[in-house]
Amino acid sequence: MDIRKKPDLTLARKRSKTPTMTIEYDQNNEIQNLGLGKKYLIQTHGCQANEADTEILRAMIEEQKFTLTDKVEEADLILINTCAVRETAENKVFGELGRLKSLKKVNPDMILVVAGCMSQEEATIERILTKYKHVDIVLGTHNIPEFIHYLHYVMTERKQMIEVISQEGSITEHLPHARDSRFKAWVNIMYGCDEFCTYCIVPYTRGKERSRRKEYILNEVKALIEKGYQEITLLGQNVNSYGLDFEEGNYDFSDLLSDLAQTGISRIRFTTSHPKDFSDSLIDVIAKYENVMPHIHLPVQSGSDTVLKKMNRKYTKEQYLDLVHRIYEKIPNASITTDIIVGFPTETEHDFLETMDLVTKARFEGAYTFVYSPRKGTPAAMYETTVSKQEAKDRLHRLNELVNEGYLKGNMRFEGQNVKVLIEGKSKTKEDVYSGYTENNKLVNVKCSDQEIGNIVLVHITKAKTWSLDGELVRS
């Protein structure tokens, strides 16, 4: 195997004041037609950032004339875009790599690629080198633009290759996209993370916080509008810190959001927000523009000040609830959702009850809830564990019961109301029913037709359920 570079978590942690380099992607690649007559398949694990990366990788692959298949047996190229946030996600990937080993024996010319955040971990590379030698290419999050060169090398030299770059990161503009939807699009506004929450591996796998220049973002959104896109979701590990790395000027996320709202795009969403950087000016912008959606995902992780300090979250329970109060005060119709971790190594029953209290007071309308998963290389992985697996599972169950009450209450307030819904496609269970999302990010099922797909329609909500709303199309 050609091992050019292995990941180095110590190097990945470093942060300097060196300005971020912007690189223009060369659209005129001298490598062409690698995939003529061949098929490919991509599996994506993890967050929206991974989904956005997959759209880039898919575009690069299709430019080489590969055609998509959903059957692993047919694929000449299989790419697994991985997530490192939780152990369960990593186990799924290794399980899949094990299953693909027998397929590789049947079809030795099939190329197997591992990309994404797991590749940035030292332990992952060592495990691949010892147990998964049938993997052909390993690349990380920083060198996606070089993927076709790696693919060409492996196909021509018949050698396996690992190249994972552990660095602060640069920004490559004008990368191609093969978007999953023709009316909704991810738009990266920044990359990386400098928060270093003690439980999180992302700052090591994604590099330092680095913001795209506003002109690139605005031009991308204007191009999407011209193509008929209705909705964009702005992506960043912490979108609220957008622009803080710029050396010149005073242009932050609220300024960018305001400029984007004036482009005329029908809907703007964003994720994810760190509470410590959520400014009053940002609240004002959301309140001002109708095309900035009133759904705010605001991860809290815990309601205990003791645990929050151990997590290095940089805010208190009181500060978080004060922020939530200011949001509701200026955006009364807002829907706030969150992320919560239970079973953090030092969490006591009292700490957990503080989280339950916060959930009630914050009036969350949904939450992603998890049992703590230790990540090797992070400070929390070395904390003494005081919570048993059974205690953590019990707390998760109790938390989910309370969160589900919030889901239902959040949906009930729309019963009998007319809401705007972007229809995304047919229901998977009922032939004549279609589904889409409201401005508050509520899933709606409604009877309509194919001609409504990709359009924002008015729907009268007839019934609220815990996970979705039923409605009737309002005919004009």
C-alpha positions, 0 to 999 in steps of 0.5 A: 500500500502507498501510504503518503500521509497518516492522520496526526491528532496532535497536529490536527489540534494546532491552531495558528493565526495564519490566514486561510488559503482559498484555492480555485478548483480546476474544472478542466481536469486532465483525467477523463472518462475513468468510469466509462462503462462502470458503476458506482455507489456511495454510502453516507454516514453522519451529519449534513456536512457529510451529505454536502461532501457526498454531493461533491464527491458524486459530482466528481465521480459522475464527471468521470462517466461512472453511472449510479447503482443502488446494488453493491454487487453491480458497483465497480466503485464503492465509496463510504463517507464516514462519521466519527462523532459516535462509536455506533457510527464507526461500528456500522462502517467497520461492519460494512467493510467486513461484509464487502471483503467477500465481494472484493474477492469475487470482484477484485477490480472493484475499488473500495474507498473510505472517506470522511471524518473516521479517516482523520483518526489515527486508530481508524487507519491502523485498524484498516492497515491490519484488518481491512487491507481490501480497502483501496483508497483512504482520504480525509475531509481536507483533500476531497478535491484530490479524489480523482487523482487518487482514483486514477493512481489506484486504477493505473498503478494497481496499488492501494493508497492512504493520504490523510492530511492533518492540518488547519485547513484551506477552502476550495471554491467552485467545486462541482455538486451533484445535488440530491434535490432539485429544489433544496440545497446545502450551502457551506458558509464555513468549515471546521471548529475551534470550540474543542468541547471535551467530548467531541472529535470534530475539531480534530477531523474538520480543522480550524474554523474558516469562513468562505468569502461572502461573494462566493456564498452569494454567487452560489445562492444566486445561481441556485435561485436561477436554477429554481431552488426554493430552499437553502440550508447554510452549513457550518459546525458553528455558523454563529462564528462565521466571519470571526476569522476574517482579518479585515472588516466587521462582517458576521453571520447576521450580516451574511444572513441579511444579505442572503435574505435579500437575494429573493430565495424563498427559504433560508435555514441554517445549522448548527448554532453554538449558544455562546455566539448567538447574538441579538443582531442575529435574532433581529435578522431572523425576526425581520425577514420572512424568508429566514425560517423560524426554526432554530436548532440550538444544541444545549447538550446538558442542563447542568452547569457542572456538566457544561463546564466539564464539556467546555461549552462556555455558557451556563444553564441560566445563560442558555435559558436567557437566550431562549427567552430573547428568541421567543420574545422577538420571534414568538412563533419560533420552533427551537430544537436541540441536541442533548447528551446523557450519561456524560462521565461525571453526570449525577442524577441531580445533573440529569434532573437539571437537564430535564428542568431545562427541557421543560423551561426551554419548550423544545419542539424536538431534540436529538438525544444520545448516550455519551460515546467516548472518542479516543483523543478527546479529553472526556475519554480520559474522565473517570466514568461514574455512570453505568450503561444501564443508568445512561439508558434509563436517563435516555428513556426518561428524557425521550419521554419528556422530549416527545411531549414537546414534539407533540405540543409543538405540533398541536399549536398548528392544528387548525392553522393554514401553513406553507409547505414545501412539497418534497415527494410522495409518501413511502406508505400511501400512494396518493399522499405527499410529504413536505416541511413547514417553515417551522420544519414540521413534517406534513402529509397531504393529498396532492399530485406530482405537480406540487413537488418542489413547490410551496403550497398552502395546507390546512392542518387537520390533525397533529401527531407526535412526529407529523401533521396531516393536512388538506391542500388549500385550493386558491 
